[in-house]
Structure formats: C-alpha cells, structure tokens
Amino acid sequence: MHISMFLLTFVKLSFILLLCRWFSENGDKGWFRSIFVHKVDARKDAHSNLLSKKETSNLYKIQFHNVKPECLDAYNDLQAEVQSQLHQDQDYPCELIGSWNTWYGEQDQAVHLWRYRGGYPALTECLSKLRKNKEYIEFRKERSKMLISRRNQLLLEFSFWNEPFPRPGPNIYEMRTYHLKPGTMLEWGNHWARAIKYRQENSEAVGGFFSQIGDLYVVHHLWAYESLQSREDTRNSAWLKEGWDTNVYYTVKCQDMHIPIGNNPTIPLLYYPGAGE
C-alpha cells in the first residue's frame, strides 16, 4: 500500500516537472510561464528619441545663478551685455531664448535659457570657441565675484510642446519644475501629449523640456501670462474642461514626492521686464 502511494506520488511529480520543462522551453507566451515569470517588453528606443522632436536637433541649456543680493543689478547689466553679443554673433551656434530674475520663489536668482541648433556638436563648438575668447574669460572672472552658486542642465524639448518663440511683452513667466520617479518619463509624456490642448487658448505654453545631463528625471514647463490675474484666470479655466483633472491625477502619480518641496519649486515666477522672449 505504501509502495503504491509512493509510486503514484513519484509519477505525479515527474509529470509536473516534465510539464514545467515543456512550457519553459516552448514559448514565453504560455499561460503557465506567465504566472511565474514577469516578462518586461524591451523599449524600442531611448526616451530622448521617443519624446523629443524628430524634425529638429535642438539642444537646450538652462542656467540657474544665485546672485549676491547687493550685486543683482550689476550682474544683470554685465550678463545682458555679454549675452547680447553671443546671441547676435553668427560665429557662435547658440541663441538666447530668455533671461529672467525670479520674482517669487527663490530670491536673487537669475535664470537663462539657451538653444543650440545642431545639438551636441553645436554645444561643443560653442564651448570650444568660448574657451579661447579672452573677453568671455574676463567676463566669467568678473561674474564669479557676484555669484553665490550656480548650476545648469542640458535639456531636450518635448515633441508635443511649442518651440519657444518671441512674443510681445512684458509678460510674467512661470516655470514649473517636476522631479519624476525613474521609469515614468514616457507615461508623463503620453499624458501631457493629450493634455497640452487644454492649455493653449491664451498661447500661454512657452516650452516643455526634460533633462538629459545634470539632474535626471526632471521636467520644466515654461508658461507666459500677461499678469498674475491672467495666470489665475487661465489656470482656473483649465479645470472647467473635461479631461484636465484626469491628466493632473495621473501625472501626480509620476512625481517623486520624497524630494523636499524646497528643492522642487512649483511656482517660481520669472519676470523679464520689457522682453520680447
């Protein structure tokens, strides 16, 4: 009796082992294997290629300069003079999109956004020429005396956002910065590709960018408004449109909420007086 039970159990186990081996060798798509093995589909391309514009090879650089409060006016004058020269010099493949001083958020901060048409080769060419430019070297030395700290990032623009263009001013610019959870950039892009239509009525969408070098998994959205009241009215009107609340719900899930709010400013308002960009 005991021998019969042992043989029966042995036969059952042998059959199960053979069945497992067969499913393992004959298809990753079998239902049995799917129970025990989590299969991840490989991405077909990098995030930068899937999310950025195919028709352009633009690369952006954003600079954040924390200026000594007593030096802010002198800094602005010096920076504007040199930036204007670089922007207009055809020998340097770079364009100044805009320069701002923070109005609300982190105080005594200057923000500069540059575009390099031609991508990384254009950036490399520009940096190589600047290293040999004696006037620029002297400018950096003088500027360093006015700064507390500085940081920058290299960015690409989302394919579904507008390319930044000159606009009549003055305007109030708002830059909203989001730190995403690793692996959620595509999900963020998919939701915003549908949601951007809710924020186009007043041409407030200036540009949307995601980081490539520097702090990673970072997104910057840049908006322009005629005034603070215009900003409030425009943002409130978005909530009246069906679908906007769904976008906010799902994109909040992508954000890394463990980053302290002080390091992830949500509404630093940037004011560029008399500017067209």
TAWOBEL-V961675 format. One line per field, one symbol per residue. phi: phi as a letter, one per 20 degrees, with the letter a starting at -180 (. if undefined). psi: psi as a letter, one per 20 degrees, with the letter a starting at -180 (. if undefined). A space follows every 50 residues. Layout:
BEGIN
phi=???
psi=???
END
This chain:
BEGIN
phi=.fffffffffffffffffffffffecpfeffffffddeedfffeafgfef deffeccfcdcddddedfgfdffffgfffffffffffefffdfbcefacb dfdcofelddcccdcdfpmfgffffffffffdeffffffffffffedeab bbbdcdeffeefegcfbfcfcedddddcdefgndfffgfffffeefffcd fdlefeacccfdcofeldcdddcccfaffffffffffffeefofffffgf fffeeefefgffecfecfedddfmeec
psi=ghgghghgggggggggghgghghhiloijqhghhhhpopppqqirqghhh hrphirkppqpppoooqphijgghgggggggggggghioiiolqpogqpq ppgqcpqlpppppqpooibhhggggghghhhiohhhghghghhhiiqgrq rrqpqqqqhirqppqqqqaqrpppopppoqppijggggggghhhhhhiki gjkiogqpqqqhpbprkpppppqpqhrhhhgggghhhhiipphghggggh hhhiqoiipqhhimphmopppnpjqi.
END
